Amino acid sequence: MRADADALPPELVEGLGVTAAHPVSGGDIAESFRLETADGPLFLKTRADVMGGLFEREAAGLRALRAAGAVAVPEVIRAEPSGLVLEWIDVGRRSPSSDATLGPELAALHRVTGPHFGGLDDVPTGYLGSQPMDLTPTVSWPEFFVDRRVRPLTRRAIELGRLDPSAASHVERAAGRASELCGPPEPPGLLHGDLWAGNRLVDRTGRNVLIDPAVYWGHREVDLAMMRLFGGFGPDTFATYDEAFPLADGWAQRIEWYQLPPLLVHAILFGGSYGRSAMAVLVRS
C-alpha cells in the first residue's frame, strides 16, 4: 500500500526529497511510514492529535542513548511536535548470539550515571507509552518510584474504574516499605525506560537496536523487570548482563514490584487482566 507523501506533515518531510511513503507497522500510538528518498529509506512516525512533548521527549531519549554509545539506536533525522523522522533499520532475526551480546550492551548503558533520579533535563513531563509521567527529579530512588510512578498511576487507574479503590490503601502500605521493596541503593543509571521485546530490534547484521525509549535516570532493575514482563529476551541476555554488571542480591524477587508501573499503564489503557495483575502485586507488596 502506498501513501501520499504530500499528506504527511510538511515540517517532517520538507527538504528530504521524499519520492514515496509506505505505511508500516510501528506501535499503537502513532502512524508509521517508510519514506523513499534518493539517499535511502527513512522511518517516519506521526499522529494527528499532537500530544505535547511526546515526540520531543522520544527524540531526546534516542539522542541520550546514542550519545552513551553502549547499544545502537536509530539516528534522529528530524523531530517536531507532529512526529519524528529516523534512520531506517533493516530488521533481521534474533539469535542466541544477539541475545548474549545484548546483556553487556545493556550493562554498559546502565553504567552511565546521572545527577539525580528523574528526567534528563528540566522538562518535567515524559511519557510511558501514551501516559504522561512526572519526571521531576528526586535524590531518593524509592521516593521517585513511589511518588512519580506508583501513586499517580494507581490513582489514575482507580479514577477510570480500572482498579479497585482498595488499591490506594495497598499503595500506602507498600510506600512504608519502599526502601525495602526497591532494594539496595544504586546510583541513577541511564534507562531505556520501556524495554519490552517490541522495542528491541535486531538488524540484518545481527546488531541489537533499541527503539521507542522513555528515557530517564533510574534504577537499572526497572529495565530488566520490563524485559521479563512480556518475554522475548533469551536467558543468555540476563546471564551475560549479570556477568558484566552483577545484580544485587534479591533482584529476581523485586521483578514484580518493578513491573507495577507498566502493569498500571496497561490497566489504564486496557483494563481487564492488567488491573487484576497490578492489584495482585500491590496485595503482595
Backbone bond lengths (Angstrom), bond angles and torsions (degrees), N, CA, C in turn:
res aa  C-N    CA-C-N  psi(-1)  N-CA   C-N-CA  omega(-1)  CA-C   N-CA-C  phi
1 M - - - 1.468 - - 1.527 109.46 -
2 R 1.307 115.76 135.32 1.462 121.09 -177.77 1.525 109.72 -109.96
3 A 1.334 116.68 137.89 1.460 121.25 177.71 1.526 109.70 -103.29
4 D 1.287 116.29 160.29 1.461 121.93 176.02 1.523 108.22 -85.22
5 A 1.328 116.59 111.41 1.460 120.29 -178.44 1.518 111.17 -60.89
6 D 1.343 116.99 -28.80 1.460 120.21 -179.78 1.522 112.06 -68.26
7 A 1.360 117.13 -17.79 1.462 120.68 179.80 1.521 112.01 -84.99
8 L 1.322 117.50 -10.08 1.462 121.06 178.45 1.525 109.69 -79.35
9 P 1.350 117.43 156.11 1.470 119.17 -178.86 1.530 111.20 -55.03
10 P 1.328 117.85 122.40 1.469 120.06 -174.68 1.518 113.32 -60.67
11 E 1.333 117.02 -31.47 1.462 118.95 -179.45 1.528 112.12 -67.12
12 L 1.334 116.59 -17.47 1.467 120.26 178.25 1.522 112.81 -89.20
13 V 1.325 117.89 -32.52 1.467 119.92 -172.27 1.528 113.76 -108.25
14 E 1.319 117.24 -14.33 1.461 120.26 -175.75 1.524 111.20 -59.52
15 G 1.324 115.85 130.95 1.455 120.99 176.55 1.512 115.16 83.14
16 L 1.322 118.54 -1.45 1.463 121.01 -178.33 1.527 112.06 -92.41
17 G 1.320 117.59 -6.48 1.458 120.14 179.70 1.511 113.15 66.78
18 V 1.321 116.42 41.66 1.460 120.95 -177.49 1.527 109.70 -73.06
19 T 1.339 115.24 125.98 1.463 120.63 178.81 1.517 112.80 -102.21
20 A 1.329 117.13 -20.61 1.465 121.08 178.84 1.516 108.39 -161.96
21 A 1.332 115.68 156.98 1.473 121.73 176.66 1.524 107.84 -136.69
22 H 1.331 116.30 131.25 1.459 121.66 -177.90 1.525 109.07 -123.04
23 P 1.330 119.29 126.57 1.469 120.41 176.39 1.525 110.71 -62.29
24 V 1.319 115.98 139.35 1.464 122.52 176.64 1.524 107.90 -135.08
25 S 1.325 116.63 162.98 1.461 119.98 175.55 1.516 108.43 -70.80
26 G 1.347 115.89 145.41 1.455 117.49 -177.01 1.502 114.19 -170.13
27 G 1.333 118.10 34.40 1.459 119.46 175.73 1.516 112.73 104.89
28 D 1.338 114.50 176.39 1.460 121.30 -173.09 1.521 114.17 -95.50
29 I 1.332 118.10 -16.44 1.456 118.61 -170.13 1.526 113.24 -109.91
30 A 1.332 117.34 3.59 1.455 119.96 179.82 1.524 109.99 -150.08
31 E 1.331 116.14 158.49 1.457 121.78 170.36 1.518 108.05 -91.15
32 S 1.336 116.28 140.67 1.457 120.39 -175.17 1.524 110.79 -125.58
33 F 1.348 115.06 146.94 1.462 121.02 -175.80 1.528 110.61 -142.30
34 R 1.318 114.83 147.57 1.467 121.38 166.13 1.521 107.03 -94.67
35 L 1.319 115.72 122.83 1.454 121.38 178.44 1.522 108.87 -98.34
36 E 1.312 117.25 129.20 1.458 121.53 174.12 1.520 108.82 -93.15
37 T 1.322 116.09 126.59 1.461 121.08 177.71 1.531 108.88 -134.45
38 A 1.317 116.18 166.19 1.468 120.66 179.07 1.519 111.55 -63.40
39 D 1.339 116.75 -24.68 1.462 120.86 -178.50 1.529 112.83 -95.06
40 G 1.341 116.90 7.21 1.454 120.54 -179.45 1.519 111.25 114.08
41 P 1.332 117.05 171.29 1.462 120.47 -176.04 1.521 112.71 -74.08
42 L 1.332 114.99 154.10 1.456 123.28 174.32 1.524 107.98 -132.83
43 F 1.323 116.00 162.28 1.461 122.39 178.45 1.520 108.58 -110.55
44 L 1.333 116.86 131.92 1.464 121.76 178.05 1.519 109.01 -124.93
45 K 1.326 115.67 136.76 1.466 120.68 172.51 1.519 108.57 -130.18
46 T 1.332 116.18 141.37 1.457 120.92 -176.08 1.517 108.82 -155.07
47 R 1.314 116.53 165.41 1.458 121.44 171.07 1.515 108.69 -145.79
48 A 1.323 114.94 146.17 1.460 120.28 -174.17 1.521 112.04 -66.63
49 D 1.346 116.78 -43.04 1.462 119.85 179.25 1.525 108.32 -94.53
50 V 1.300 114.98 105.07 1.461 121.36 -174.61 1.524 110.28 -67.49
51 M 1.327 116.50 127.91 1.460 122.61 174.32 1.524 107.74 -99.89
52 G 1.319 116.01 122.04 1.452 121.01 -173.01 1.513 113.90 -52.32
53 G 1.323 116.11 115.28 1.456 121.33 174.28 1.513 115.69 83.23
54 L 1.337 119.04 -3.55 1.467 120.98 -174.86 1.522 111.49 -57.77
55 F 1.318 117.17 -54.44 1.455 119.96 -175.58 1.528 112.17 -77.13
56 E 1.330 116.61 -31.67 1.466 119.04 176.57 1.530 111.20 -64.40
57 R 1.352 116.36 -38.32 1.467 120.07 178.30 1.529 110.89 -67.53
58 E 1.334 116.36 -39.43 1.465 118.99 177.82 1.522 110.54 -64.02
59 A 1.338 116.43 -42.51 1.457 119.87 179.41 1.525 111.38 -62.50
60 A 1.339 116.54 -42.35 1.467 119.84 178.72 1.530 110.34 -62.18
61 G 1.336 116.83 -39.33 1.447 120.32 178.70 1.518 112.23 -66.21
62 L 1.324 117.44 -43.76 1.461 121.22 177.97 1.526 110.86 -60.58
63 R 1.318 116.08 -42.03 1.471 119.39 -179.92 1.523 111.37 -66.00
64 A 1.343 116.70 -38.48 1.467 120.15 178.66 1.528 110.76 -66.23
65 L 1.329 116.95 -43.44 1.462 119.90 178.05 1.525 110.57 -64.20
66 R 1.309 116.62 -41.15 1.466 120.22 -179.95 1.524 110.96 -64.86
67 A 1.333 116.23 -40.58 1.467 120.27 179.47 1.522 111.73 -64.85
68 A 1.341 116.84 -31.04 1.467 120.14 179.10 1.515 111.32 -65.19
69 G 1.334 117.42 -30.20 1.456 121.57 174.61 1.516 115.47 71.55
70 A 1.334 117.43 14.93 1.461 120.36 -175.44 1.524 112.51 -89.25
71 V 1.310 116.85 -36.28 1.456 122.46 -177.89 1.524 107.64 -145.12
72 A 1.327 116.69 146.42 1.459 120.42 -174.74 1.521 111.58 -69.06
73 V 1.320 115.64 142.31 1.469 123.23 170.51 1.528 107.00 -139.24
74 P 1.334 117.75 155.89 1.465 118.81 178.96 1.524 111.63 -66.31
75 E 1.321 114.86 145.24 1.461 120.12 174.76 1.523 109.87 -71.92
76 V 1.329 115.76 138.34 1.466 121.02 175.26 1.523 108.45 -82.90
77 I 1.326 115.86 116.76 1.469 120.75 178.37 1.521 110.59 -88.60
78 R 1.334 115.87 -39.80 1.460 120.55 -178.53 1.520 109.20 -154.73
79 A 1.319 117.09 138.11 1.466 122.36 178.11 1.519 108.80 -133.55
80 E 1.320 115.75 124.72 1.459 123.44 179.09 1.523 108.21 -137.23
81 P 1.341 118.69 162.93 1.466 119.86 175.59 1.526 113.00 -55.23
82 S 1.333 117.05 -27.33 1.461 120.98 -177.15 1.523 113.71 -86.15
83 G 1.330 118.12 -11.15 1.457 117.86 -179.38 1.514 113.23 162.13
84 L 1.337 113.81 -171.71 1.459 122.53 -177.85 1.517 110.11 -130.50
85 V 1.321 115.94 149.28 1.462 122.88 165.13 1.523 106.62 -119.94
86 L 1.336 114.80 126.41 1.462 121.27 -174.53 1.521 110.92 -126.80
87 E 1.301 115.06 162.60 1.455 122.04 168.77 1.533 109.70 -54.16
88 W 1.315 116.34 138.86 1.467 120.88 177.37 1.530 109.78 -82.13
89 I 1.334 117.15 135.89 1.460 122.31 178.15 1.527 108.83 -112.10
90 D 1.327 117.09 120.60 1.458 120.93 173.48 1.524 107.79 -79.94
91 V 1.328 116.04 112.92 1.464 121.21 -171.30 1.523 110.92 -82.92
92 G 1.351 114.44 134.44 1.451 121.98 174.93 1.514 110.46 -110.55
93 R 1.330 116.55 -146.01 1.461 121.23 -176.14 1.520 110.64 -120.23
94 R 1.323 115.18 139.27 1.454 121.46 174.56 1.519 109.50 -64.99
95 S 1.345 116.48 146.46 1.459 121.39 179.76 1.521 108.81 -142.96
96 P 1.332 118.36 165.79 1.469 119.56 174.52 1.527 112.25 -55.09
97 S 1.320 116.45 -34.04 1.465 119.88 179.23 1.528 111.64 -67.38
98 S 1.329 117.06 -43.28 1.468 119.07 179.74 1.519 110.64 -68.16
99 D 1.341 117.54 -34.95 1.464 120.49 175.78 1.525 110.95 -63.32
100 A 1.325 116.45 -45.10 1.465 120.31 -178.49 1.526 111.15 -66.04
101 T 1.319 116.65 -34.09 1.467 121.04 179.25 1.516 111.60 -70.95
102 L 1.336 116.69 -33.21 1.460 120.53 -176.23 1.529 111.99 -63.25
103 G 1.335 117.36 -35.87 1.469 120.19 -178.06 1.514 113.19 -54.15
104 P 1.345 118.66 -59.02 1.469 119.05 179.31 1.517 114.01 -66.48
105 E 1.342 117.66 -26.51 1.469 119.09 176.16 1.527 110.26 -65.35
106 L 1.332 116.56 -44.52 1.464 119.82 177.59 1.517 111.11 -66.02
107 A 1.341 116.37 -38.88 1.463 120.12 178.13 1.524 110.27 -59.06
108 A 1.332 116.93 -43.53 1.467 120.43 178.43 1.523 111.11 -64.46
109 L 1.328 117.10 -38.13 1.465 120.11 177.04 1.519 110.67 -62.14
110 H 1.322 116.87 -46.52 1.464 121.39 -176.61 1.528 112.61 -70.47
111 R 1.310 117.74 -18.09 1.469 120.76 175.74 1.524 112.10 -76.35
112 V 1.333 117.32 -12.35 1.467 120.67 173.42 1.519 107.19 -76.79
113 T 1.318 117.13 117.80 1.458 120.35 -173.09 1.526 111.86 -113.41
114 G 1.337 114.66 156.00 1.453 121.68 -177.13 1.514 112.71 -121.21
115 P 1.341 116.69 -177.93 1.463 122.01 -173.25 1.517 115.06 -84.31
116 H 1.340 117.44 -10.90 1.460 121.36 -174.11 1.520 108.17 -165.09
117 F 1.313 116.44 171.80 1.465 121.34 169.52 1.521 107.79 -91.42
118 G 1.328 116.30 127.70 1.452 119.73 -179.01 1.513 111.87 138.43
119 G 1.329 116.15 -154.69 1.450 121.84 -173.27 1.509 114.57 -67.86
120 L 1.332 114.75 162.28 1.461 121.24 -179.78 1.520 111.66 -73.68
121 D 1.324 117.11 -22.60 1.457 121.46 -174.88 1.523 108.08 -143.74
122 D 1.320 116.86 -159.01 1.471 119.70 -176.34 1.527 113.34 -92.22
123 V 1.331 117.80 11.02 1.464 120.93 174.63 1.526 107.76 -78.08
124 P 1.337 119.08 120.15 1.469 120.73 -169.44 1.521 115.53 -80.40
125 T 1.342 117.60 -11.73 1.465 119.68 -173.76 1.516 111.19 -124.02
126 G 1.337 115.85 133.81 1.451 122.50 171.09 1.512 108.53 -126.24
127 Y 1.323 116.08 -164.08 1.460 120.61 -178.53 1.518 109.73 -139.22
128 L 1.336 115.16 146.41 1.451 122.29 165.42 1.520 104.90 -119.56
129 G 1.341 116.44 105.82 1.452 119.57 -165.69 1.518 108.43 64.33
130 S 1.314 117.01 -126.11 1.471 120.89 178.49 1.519 112.45 -98.74
131 Q 1.334 116.96 4.23 1.464 120.31 -175.98 1.531 111.38 -92.99
132 P 1.331 117.68 125.99 1.470 119.46 177.29 1.519 111.26 -66.19
133 M 1.330 115.36 141.98 1.459 122.11 -178.19 1.524 109.24 -130.21
134 D 1.318 115.62 138.76 1.458 122.24 178.51 1.531 108.78 -78.69
135 L 1.323 116.73 120.43 1.466 122.05 -179.47 1.522 112.40 -106.67
136 T 1.332 117.19 12.81 1.468 120.00 179.18 1.523 109.69 -55.22
137 P 1.330 118.13 127.91 1.464 120.21 -173.04 1.525 113.58 -66.87
138 T 1.326 114.10 152.55 1.465 122.44 169.04 1.527 107.89 -135.44
139 V 1.314 115.84 160.45 1.467 121.07 174.24 1.523 109.98 -83.04
140 S 1.326 116.08 -31.64 1.464 122.43 -175.37 1.525 110.82 -97.88
141 W 1.334 116.21 127.82 1.452 119.50 176.43 1.528 112.84 -65.78
142 P 1.342 121.25 -47.61 1.471 119.46 177.42 1.529 112.47 -55.09
143 E 1.333 116.93 -39.07 1.465 119.55 177.58 1.524 110.54 -62.40
144 F 1.335 117.16 -46.39 1.460 120.02 -179.82 1.524 110.49 -61.10
145 F 1.324 116.75 -47.52 1.459 119.90 -174.26 1.527 111.56 -64.46
146 V 1.324 116.65 -42.89 1.464 119.76 -178.63 1.527 111.33 -75.90
147 D 1.342 117.82 -48.77 1.468 120.84 -171.98 1.522 113.81 -80.68
148 R 1.326 117.69 -27.39 1.464 120.36 -177.84 1.527 112.54 -99.97
149 R 1.333 116.79 -16.35 1.466 119.94 -176.51 1.529 111.65 -122.41
150 V 1.320 116.75 -68.16 1.466 120.15 -168.54 1.525 111.99 -65.13
151 R 1.346 118.19 -51.25 1.470 119.73 -177.59 1.529 112.48 -61.36
152 P 1.348 119.83 -53.37 1.475 118.18 -176.17 1.527 113.16 -66.00
153 L 1.330 118.20 -36.08 1.462 119.48 179.40 1.525 111.14 -69.72
154 T 1.332 117.16 -38.49 1.460 120.14 176.04 1.524 110.45 -62.80
155 R 1.315 116.50 -44.63 1.465 121.00 179.59 1.534 110.55 -60.56
156 R 1.329 116.49 -43.76 1.463 120.49 179.80 1.529 111.33 -63.41
157 A 1.337 116.25 -42.82 1.468 120.44 -179.44 1.528 111.19 -65.10
158 I 1.334 117.25 -38.38 1.469 120.49 177.52 1.520 110.52 -66.06
159 E 1.341 116.82 -44.42 1.465 120.68 -179.06 1.525 112.07 -60.69
160 L 1.333 116.78 -31.76 1.463 121.19 -179.45 1.527 112.67 -87.73
161 G 1.334 116.35 -0.10 1.448 119.86 -179.13 1.507 114.50 75.43
162 R 1.331 116.91 18.24 1.465 121.31 -179.13 1.521 112.71 -90.57
163 L 1.338 115.76 -11.91 1.465 121.40 -174.34 1.520 107.97 -142.20
164 D 1.323 116.30 139.96 1.457 120.58 179.38 1.526 109.94 -61.46
165 P 1.333 118.71 138.03 1.467 121.62 -179.39 1.520 113.99 -56.00
166 S 1.333 117.58 -25.13 1.468 119.18 178.96 1.521 112.37 -64.82
167 A 1.328 117.01 -13.55 1.466 120.19 177.64 1.525 111.13 -58.93
168 A 1.337 116.90 -31.60 1.468 120.09 -178.58 1.516 111.66 -60.55
169 S 1.323 117.87 -41.22 1.467 120.11 179.81 1.519 110.97 -69.89
170 H 1.318 117.32 -33.66 1.467 119.91 176.53 1.531 111.02 -66.27
171 V 1.332 116.24 -37.32 1.467 119.61 177.15 1.520 110.37 -63.11
172 E 1.326 117.49 -43.39 1.459 119.68 -178.82 1.529 111.14 -65.70
173 R 1.327 116.45 -37.11 1.457 119.02 176.45 1.535 110.41 -65.24
174 A 1.332 116.58 -43.54 1.464 120.58 178.89 1.524 111.09 -65.47
175 A 1.334 116.82 -35.25 1.464 120.10 -179.95 1.523 111.21 -59.78
176 G 1.311 116.67 -33.02 1.457 120.25 177.94 1.513 112.89 -68.38
177 R 1.340 116.61 -18.04 1.464 121.74 179.18 1.523 111.50 -112.01
178 A 1.325 117.06 16.64 1.459 120.06 -170.82 1.521 112.92 -59.13
179 S 1.310 117.51 -38.92 1.468 119.39 -179.26 1.518 111.19 -61.96
180 E 1.330 115.84 -38.62 1.469 120.41 177.46 1.530 110.55 -71.68
181 L 1.321 117.44 -45.59 1.457 121.30 -176.60 1.522 112.48 -65.40
182 C 1.335 117.06 -31.66 1.472 121.12 -177.30 1.522 113.16 -82.94
183 G 1.327 117.82 -9.21 1.453 120.17 175.58 1.518 113.74 84.11
184 P 1.336 116.33 -178.50 1.470 120.66 -178.17 1.528 111.94 -58.83
185 P 1.328 116.94 144.34 1.474 119.70 179.44 1.531 111.75 -60.36
186 E 1.320 115.17 141.48 1.456 122.56 174.42 1.520 107.89 -138.85
187 P 1.336 118.01 156.08 1.466 119.28 177.30 1.523 111.05 -68.48
188 P 1.331 118.05 156.50 1.458 120.78 178.97 1.530 110.77 -63.36
189 G 1.323 116.54 120.35 1.459 121.39 179.17 1.521 111.16 -103.27
190 L 1.323 115.53 157.55 1.458 120.99 178.35 1.526 108.69 -78.03
191 L 1.330 117.20 115.63 1.453 122.77 -176.23 1.528 111.66 -106.48
192 H 1.325 115.74 146.11 1.458 119.57 167.74 1.518 108.91 -65.79
193 G 1.342 116.39 -45.66 1.451 121.37 171.16 1.518 116.20 94.81
194 D 1.334 118.26 -16.88 1.465 121.23 179.27 1.526 108.38 -149.61
195 L 1.327 115.83 52.77 1.456 121.36 -167.03 1.521 112.32 -90.67
196 W 1.340 115.76 68.43 1.458 119.55 168.57 1.526 107.39 -93.25
197 A 1.338 116.66 169.66 1.462 120.63 -170.14 1.521 112.91 -60.38
198 G 1.345 117.87 -31.76 1.457 120.42 179.75 1.507 113.96 -67.08
199 N 1.332 117.74 -16.39 1.464 121.59 179.55 1.522 112.65 -100.41
200 R 1.327 115.48 13.05 1.463 121.72 171.55 1.527 107.72 -123.01
201 L 1.317 115.55 120.63 1.453 121.74 175.30 1.521 109.34 -106.95
202 V 1.315 115.66 159.00 1.457 122.06 167.32 1.519 106.25 -121.93
203 D 1.334 117.42 124.12 1.462 118.38 -176.99 1.525 110.32 -83.45
204 R 1.306 116.56 -178.33 1.465 120.61 -173.32 1.523 113.22 -70.10
205 T 1.318 117.63 -12.59 1.464 120.39 175.15 1.524 111.80 -92.64
206 G 1.349 117.28 -2.37 1.456 120.96 -177.70 1.515 114.07 91.83
207 R 1.331 116.90 4.18 1.467 122.04 -179.20 1.520 110.56 -78.61
208 N 1.342 116.53 134.95 1.459 121.58 173.30 1.528 109.82 -74.57
209 V 1.327 115.80 137.29 1.461 121.76 178.47 1.522 107.70 -134.36
210 L 1.326 116.98 128.25 1.460 121.54 178.25 1.527 110.06 -99.52
211 I 1.335 115.75 139.07 1.463 121.37 -179.01 1.529 109.26 -131.27
212 D 1.327 116.67 172.31 1.472 124.91 172.75 1.531 113.72 47.60
213 P 1.316 118.31 54.59 1.466 119.10 -177.40 1.522 112.94 -79.58
214 A 1.331 114.14 163.46 1.470 123.13 170.35 1.525 105.75 -130.15
215 V 1.310 116.19 65.20 1.465 123.45 -164.47 1.523 112.37 -70.81
216 Y 1.328 115.38 139.01 1.462 122.86 169.86 1.516 108.00 -160.81
217 W 1.329 116.07 172.36 1.461 121.80 174.51 1.530 107.67 -87.16
218 G 1.335 116.74 120.24 1.454 119.39 -176.80 1.513 112.43 -155.70
219 H 1.319 116.24 -164.88 1.462 122.95 179.83 1.525 108.57 -87.56
220 R 1.310 117.06 129.08 1.460 121.30 -172.77 1.528 113.89 -61.24
221 E 1.346 117.45 -24.59 1.458 119.11 179.91 1.533 112.08 -65.17
222 V 1.334 117.77 -18.31 1.462 121.20 176.67 1.525 110.51 -61.95
223 D 1.334 117.42 -46.52 1.462 120.19 178.83 1.523 111.10 -63.03
224 L 1.323 117.25 -42.73 1.462 119.97 -178.53 1.518 111.26 -66.50
225 A 1.325 117.24 -37.71 1.467 120.72 178.10 1.526 110.80 -64.66
226 M 1.328 117.11 -41.86 1.454 120.31 177.98 1.520 110.86 -62.35
227 M 1.318 116.81 -37.74 1.459 121.07 179.29 1.528 111.71 -63.83
228 R 1.327 116.37 -26.85 1.466 120.54 -179.36 1.535 113.04 -89.90
229 L 1.323 117.29 -9.51 1.464 119.89 -172.94 1.527 112.35 -70.05
230 F 1.329 116.89 -46.20 1.461 120.61 -176.84 1.518 113.11 -115.39
231 G 1.332 117.74 4.46 1.457 120.75 179.27 1.519 111.80 77.75
232 G 1.356 114.96 -170.07 1.457 120.23 177.14 1.514 114.64 99.77
233 F 1.332 117.42 -1.18 1.458 121.65 176.64 1.528 107.85 -120.77
234 G 1.329 116.45 128.64 1.453 120.31 -176.27 1.522 112.58 -74.30
235 P 1.344 117.20 162.20 1.468 120.81 -179.48 1.518 113.38 -60.65
236 D 1.340 116.73 -26.86 1.465 118.89 179.98 1.529 111.55 -63.74
237 T 1.323 116.97 -30.69 1.469 119.58 178.94 1.520 110.66 -61.46
238 F 1.328 116.95 -47.17 1.463 120.74 -177.53 1.528 111.15 -71.82
239 A 1.333 116.84 -35.87 1.464 120.17 179.92 1.524 111.17 -66.78
240 T 1.328 117.10 -45.63 1.462 119.34 -178.72 1.522 111.45 -73.11
241 Y 1.337 116.79 -28.82 1.471 119.16 173.71 1.522 109.43 -61.69
242 D 1.319 116.83 -50.41 1.469 121.52 -176.76 1.517 111.34 -63.55
243 E 1.324 117.41 -32.09 1.462 120.18 175.78 1.531 110.71 -67.16
244 A 1.312 115.83 -40.89 1.467 120.32 -176.56 1.520 112.96 -77.87
245 F 1.339 116.79 -32.40 1.469 121.65 -175.04 1.528 106.49 -149.48
246 P 1.329 117.51 82.36 1.468 120.92 -171.66 1.526 112.59 -53.61
247 L 1.329 114.16 136.24 1.455 121.39 -179.87 1.515 110.95 -84.59
248 A 1.325 115.50 152.71 1.463 120.79 -179.71 1.524 110.15 -69.52
249 D 1.329 115.42 151.52 1.465 120.16 177.52 1.529 110.19 -54.11
250 G 1.327 115.41 140.18 1.458 120.87 176.29 1.509 114.57 84.78
251 W 1.338 118.20 6.88 1.475 119.09 -176.06 1.526 111.48 -61.44
252 A 1.333 117.35 -36.19 1.465 119.68 -178.74 1.524 111.53 -65.63
253 Q 1.338 117.32 -31.19 1.467 120.89 178.53 1.532 111.05 -75.07
254 R 1.324 117.81 -17.92 1.464 120.84 179.56 1.527 112.92 -91.55
255 I 1.316 117.09 -3.30 1.464 120.43 -175.52 1.524 111.47 -56.50
256 E 1.325 118.08 -49.26 1.469 118.38 -174.98 1.525 111.82 -68.10
257 W 1.318 118.36 -32.40 1.463 121.02 175.39 1.525 110.31 -60.97
258 Y 1.332 115.90 -42.99 1.456 119.73 -179.64 1.531 112.96 -79.01
259 Q 1.318 117.26 -11.43 1.463 120.57 172.96 1.526 112.40 -84.23
260 L 1.314 116.90 -6.61 1.455 120.60 -175.30 1.533 113.47 -60.73
261 P 1.357 120.98 -47.58 1.468 118.78 179.64 1.530 114.40 -57.78
262 P 1.344 120.03 -48.73 1.472 116.45 178.27 1.522 113.30 -65.16
263 L 1.329 117.90 -32.50 1.459 119.38 175.20 1.533 110.63 -63.37
264 L 1.331 116.62 -41.14 1.461 120.06 178.84 1.528 111.39 -66.92
265 V 1.334 117.10 -38.91 1.469 119.94 176.30 1.519 110.26 -61.25
266 H 1.330 117.00 -44.06 1.459 119.97 179.35 1.536 110.89 -67.26
267 A 1.329 116.69 -34.57 1.465 119.34 175.53 1.524 110.62 -63.40
268 I 1.328 116.83 -43.26 1.469 121.17 178.81 1.533 110.54 -60.78
269 L 1.326 116.66 -41.58 1.456 120.67 -175.35 1.522 113.25 -80.81
270 F 1.347 116.18 -37.51 1.465 119.69 -169.28 1.526 114.45 -125.29
271 G 1.342 117.89 -17.76 1.459 120.85 -179.13 1.514 111.91 65.46
272 G 1.327 116.24 -144.76 1.459 122.00 174.64 1.509 114.32 59.12
273 S 1.328 115.78 -133.54 1.460 121.40 -173.52 1.519 112.55 -65.27
274 Y 1.332 117.69 -25.10 1.466 119.44 179.95 1.529 110.49 -65.61
275 G 1.311 117.07 -40.87 1.456 119.96 176.48 1.516 111.39 -63.21
276 R 1.319 116.88 -41.40 1.461 120.18 178.70 1.526 111.25 -65.59
277 S 1.326 116.89 -38.93 1.468 120.18 178.51 1.527 111.31 -66.20
278 A 1.330 116.60 -42.25 1.467 120.02 178.01 1.516 110.74 -63.01
279 M 1.328 116.55 -42.24 1.456 120.62 179.36 1.526 110.45 -62.53
280 A 1.317 118.00 -40.38 1.458 121.05 179.37 1.517 111.36 -62.43
281 V 1.344 116.96 -39.04 1.469 120.08 177.29 1.524 110.32 -63.53
282 L 1.333 116.50 -44.90 1.458 120.23 -179.23 1.516 111.66 -63.00
283 V 1.308 117.10 -41.15 1.463 120.64 179.16 1.524 110.91 -62.32
284 R 1.330 116.69 -37.69 1.467 120.38 -178.40 1.516 113.23 -81.67
285 S 1.327 117.92 -13.30 1.475 120.53 -174.29 1.515 112.11 -81.37
